[in-house]
Amino acid sequence: MLLTNRVILLTGGADGIGRKCAEAYAAAGAKVAIADLSDTRGKELAGTLGDGHLCLKCDVSHDDQVAEAVQQVLETYGRLDAIHNNAGIAGPSTALHETTDGEWDDLLAVNLKSIYFTTKYGIEALAKSRGVILNTSSMAGVIGQAAHAAYAATKGAINALTKSMALDYAPLGVRVNAICPAAVWTPMLRQWAADQPDPASMSAYLDAIHPLGPCPEGDVVADAAVFLLSDQARFITGHLLHLSGGAELGYRR
């Protein structure tokens, strides 16, 4: 029970990696406030987690909705111990010059500016609890990704932002880290695979890029996230944890 009685605000928690994290946080003893566009899925998940969990309908790209979500968490629990900035979008699958203004702006707003909003409204409470911020990034932000320039740009920015935030908030006792998965089976990844020119080949491709084995489910991310939010990681900050199965390593046959 590494997270007993911790209050965690988890954005994008209704599906995919977020859902697996919510389940793992609750199993580790935390109270989870799930902030998601889908309040239907969020309420269903909160109900399955047991008593004491919260669902908040929230578009993280909107300042006022994030402010309201943080306020509801504080009114409900009286404290905030961690913010996991997990909400994100991946599309479009294009080179930069083929990306529209709207797609660029949406990626920046959801993937990056949302972290600004949650921090702006949550940092005072985190300072009181000497809490933790965890950002869901991607290996695309570390090594790049073809046909995903705008997405990779947001994740690279998250990686740099994580390190700067870690320096700024260390005097407050607040740790800031990021997790960087390679491929992880989620509804978003399955949709991406279906959108590719040869969808039938995508499963074998995603299995093959990980030296440790087949493309994993979101539980591998959730296990690492529990650790980073716990006191076992109490001297880790500014770290980008690769959850890649070695996908980025070395020459391959």
ZIZIRA-V708615 format. One line per field, one symbol per residue. phi: phi as a letter, one per 20 degrees, with the letter a starting at -180 (. if undefined). psi: psi as a letter, one per 30 degrees, with the letter a starting at -180 (. if undefined). A space follows every 50 residues. Layout:
phi->???
psi->???
This chain:
phi->.fcgmfdcedemeeblggfffgfffffeoeeddedbfefffffffgfffo fndcdcfbefedgfffgfffffffffdmabdbcdedgacdfeebfffeee gffffffffffdfgfgfffgedffffffelecdcdedaffeddnbfmbgf fffffffffffgfffgffdgfemeecccdcfeecfbgffffgffefgcgf effffffffdgfqfgeeffffffffgffeeffdfddbmedefdcmngeem fdf
psi->ifhkgkkkjjkhfflbeeeeeeeeeefgglkkjjjlejfeeeeeeeeffa kglkkjkkjfgjeeeeeeeeeeeeeefglkfkkjjfkllellilleffkl eeeeeeeeeeeefeeeeeeeffeeeeeefhakkkkjblfffeflkkghee eeeeeeeeeeeeeeeeeefeffgkkklkkilckkjleeeeeeeffleief feeeeeeffjefalkllffeeeeeeeefflffgfgjlgkjjkifggfgkl kk.
